[in-house]
Amino acid sequence: MKILKVIGKDDLAKVYVAEFDDGKIAEFVESLQPPFLREEKWVILVSSSFGCPIRCMMCDAGGDYNGNLTSSQMFEQIDYCVLNRYPESNVPAKKFKIQFARMGEPSLNVNVLEVLDHLLYRYNAPGLMPCISTTAPLQSGDFFEELLSIKKDKYSGRFQLQFSIHSTDEKERDRLIPIPKWSLPQIAEYGRRFYQRGDRKVTLNFALVQGIPLNAQIMRKTFSPDYFMIKITPINPTCRAIEHNLKSYISPTDTNRQYRVVEELKQQGFDTLISIGENEENLIGSNCGQYVMAFQKSKTKFPNSYTYVD
């Protein structure tokens, strides 16, 4: 693996654009969550495919899909971050989150399961917590059954599963995530089986667009607050979000604003989190596939905010 470009800041987020031995390009990210130090929380976001076949309306990783990464190529991303900072593979972070959520839909790549099967033994990392972020493609049933088995066998109490939902209206879900996928009741049924006492609750993520419904009563009718929590995020200023004129319901700058939908969800018994990253991350570009898109279009020109190469 050859690093073509590094964009970012060491005390916030760094995006790595990498070329692999087969000549294909993907990117991965390491990030912090201020005010937490790296020893408290460290996150690595891994790509599982070259581009992405899903083409979600707000995500720049979609399009130019060139197949899945192998398990070795995914480990190359993780190893690069870990060994640069901890050459002995001893990771002291209390929460060391490896999230399959950069480029690609992880449930469409069975090699992700192989990585999860071996990840626990590769590093001395007591705080290790893998995370799968998925749109729940209809064709991935076998993947999710194997994931359930691996989680129960190796990661009980230390695994985060997140479904990208974005709306309680199925027609709007189909517009935002244009693939055949599990319905909300199907996600609810799987989540009930996935959750065990002592586990983190399954996360239902809504990148809320103005005018797109999130109905608290439908959520309560479909999902149990005993097994599920809700995370609401702003729409990041990706190229595709701008192209489709998607306006964020959540303000990325006014962290004190109150939202009726959040109060309604809490009234229905859900643990509800508004997750707003640092605005500086948008300048860095640590959103889905932004720099790979720039590289593919120009081959040489990148956005130059906070650009440097180690």
LINRA-V11332 format. One record per pair of residues at least 12 apart in sequence whose C-alpha atoms are under 7 Angstrom apart, sorted by the first residue. I is the first residue (numbers start at 1). J is the second residue. If there is no record, write none. Layout:
i->I j->J
i->I j->J
This chain:
i->1 j->18
i->1 j->19
i->1 j->20
i->1 j->21
i->2 j->18
i->2 j->19
i->2 j->20
i->3 j->16
i->3 j->17
i->3 j->18
i->3 j->19
i->4 j->17
i->4 j->18
i->4 j->19
i->5 j->17
i->5 j->309
i->6 j->307
i->6 j->308
i->6 j->309
i->6 j->310
i->7 j->284
i->7 j->306
i->7 j->307
i->7 j->308
i->8 j->284
i->8 j->306
i->8 j->307
i->9 j->306
i->11 j->32
i->12 j->31
i->12 j->32
i->12 j->33
i->13 j->30
i->13 j->31
i->13 j->32
i->13 j->281
i->13 j->286
i->14 j->29
i->14 j->30
i->14 j->31
i->15 j->27
i->15 j->28
i->15 j->29
i->15 j->30
i->15 j->286
i->16 j->28
i->16 j->29
i->17 j->292
i->25 j->50
i->26 j->47
i->26 j->50
i->26 j->292
i->27 j->47
i->27 j->289
i->27 j->292
i->28 j->45
i->28 j->46
i->28 j->47
i->28 j->77
i->28 j->102
i->29 j->44
i->29 j->45
i->29 j->46
i->30 j->43
i->30 j->44
i->30 j->45
i->31 j->43
i->31 j->44
i->38 j->93
i->39 j->92
i->39 j->93
i->39 j->94
i->40 j->93
i->40 j->94
i->40 j->95
i->41 j->93
i->41 j->94
i->41 j->95
i->41 j->96
i->42 j->93
i->42 j->95
i->42 j->96
i->42 j->97
i->43 j->96
i->43 j->97
i->43 j->98
i->44 j->97
i->44 j->98
i->44 j->99
i->45 j->98
i->45 j->99
i->45 j->100
i->45 j->101
i->45 j->102
i->46 j->74
i->46 j->77
i->46 j->99
i->46 j->100
i->46 j->101
i->46 j->102
i->47 j->74
i->47 j->100
i->47 j->101
i->47 j->102
i->47 j->103
i->47 j->104
i->48 j->68
i->48 j->69
i->48 j->74
i->48 j->100
i->48 j->103
i->48 j->104
i->48 j->105
i->48 j->106
i->48 j->109
i->49 j->67
i->49 j->68
i->49 j->69
i->49 j->103
i->49 j->104
i->50 j->65
i->50 j->66
i->50 j->67
i->50 j->68
i->50 j->69
i->50 j->103
i->50 j->104
i->51 j->63
i->51 j->64
i->51 j->65
i->51 j->66
i->51 j->103
i->51 j->104
i->52 j->65
i->52 j->103
i->52 j->104
i->52 j->105
i->53 j->65
i->54 j->177
i->54 j->178
i->54 j->179
i->55 j->178
i->56 j->176
i->56 j->177
i->56 j->178
i->57 j->176
i->57 j->177
i->57 j->240
i->57 j->241
i->57 j->244
i->58 j->238
i->58 j->240
i->58 j->241
i->59 j->238
i->59 j->240
i->59 j->288
i->60 j->238
i->60 j->239
i->60 j->240
i->60 j->288
i->60 j->289
i->60 j->290
i->61 j->103
i->61 j->288
i->61 j->289
i->68 j->109
i->70 j->111
i->71 j->111
i->71 j->112
i->71 j->114
i->71 j->115
i->89 j->123
i->89 j->124
i->90 j->123
i->90 j->124
i->90 j->125
i->91 j->124
i->91 j->125
i->92 j->125
i->93 j->127
i->94 j->127
i->95 j->127
i->95 j->128
i->95 j->129
i->96 j->127
i->96 j->128
i->96 j->129
i->97 j->128
i->97 j->129
i->97 j->130
i->97 j->131
i->98 j->129
i->98 j->130
i->98 j->131
i->99 j->130
i->99 j->131
i->99 j->132
i->100 j->131
i->100 j->132
i->100 j->133
i->101 j->132
i->101 j->133
i->102 j->288
i->103 j->288
i->103 j->289
i->105 j->134
i->106 j->134
i->107 j->134
i->107 j->140
i->107 j->143
i->108 j->140
i->110 j->143
i->113 j->147
i->117 j->150
i->129 j->158
i->129 j->159
i->130 j->159
i->130 j->160
i->131 j->159
i->131 j->160
i->131 j->161
i->132 j->160
i->132 j->161
i->132 j->162
i->133 j->161
i->133 j->162
i->133 j->163
i->133 j->164
i->134 j->162
i->134 j->163
i->134 j->164
i->135 j->163
i->135 j->164
i->136 j->163
i->136 j->181
i->136 j->182
i->137 j->179
i->137 j->180
i->137 j->181
i->137 j->182
i->138 j->180
i->138 j->181
i->138 j->182
i->148 j->194
i->156 j->199
i->157 j->198
i->157 j->199
i->157 j->200
i->158 j->199
i->159 j->200
i->160 j->200
i->160 j->202
i->161 j->202
i->161 j->203
i->162 j->202
i->162 j->203
i->162 j->204
i->162 j->205
i->163 j->203
i->163 j->204
i->163 j->205
i->164 j->204
i->164 j->205
i->164 j->206
i->165 j->204
i->165 j->205
i->165 j->206
i->166 j->205
i->166 j->206
i->166 j->207
i->166 j->208
i->167 j->206
i->167 j->212
i->167 j->213
i->167 j->214
i->168 j->213
i->168 j->214
i->168 j->215
i->168 j->218
i->169 j->213
i->185 j->222
i->188 j->222
i->188 j->223
i->191 j->227
i->192 j->227
i->195 j->227
i->201 j->227
i->201 j->228
i->201 j->229
i->202 j->227
i->202 j->228
i->202 j->229
i->203 j->228
i->203 j->229
i->203 j->230
i->203 j->231
i->204 j->228
i->204 j->229
i->204 j->230
i->204 j->231
i->205 j->230
i->205 j->231
i->205 j->232
i->206 j->231
i->206 j->232
i->206 j->233
i->207 j->232
i->207 j->233
i->207 j->234
i->207 j->235
i->208 j->232
i->208 j->233
i->208 j->234
i->208 j->235
i->208 j->248
i->208 j->249
i->208 j->250
i->209 j->235
i->209 j->246
i->209 j->247
i->209 j->248
i->209 j->249
i->210 j->247
i->210 j->248
i->210 j->249
i->216 j->264
i->216 j->265
i->216 j->268
i->220 j->268
i->225 j->269
i->225 j->270
i->229 j->270
i->229 j->271
i->229 j->272
i->230 j->270
i->230 j->271
i->230 j->272
i->230 j->273
i->231 j->272
i->231 j->273
i->231 j->274
i->231 j->275
i->232 j->273
i->232 j->274
i->232 j->275
i->233 j->250
i->233 j->274
i->233 j->275
i->233 j->276
i->234 j->248
i->234 j->249
i->234 j->250
i->234 j->251
i->234 j->252
i->234 j->276
i->235 j->247
i->235 j->248
i->252 j->276
i->283 j->305
i->284 j->305
i->284 j->306
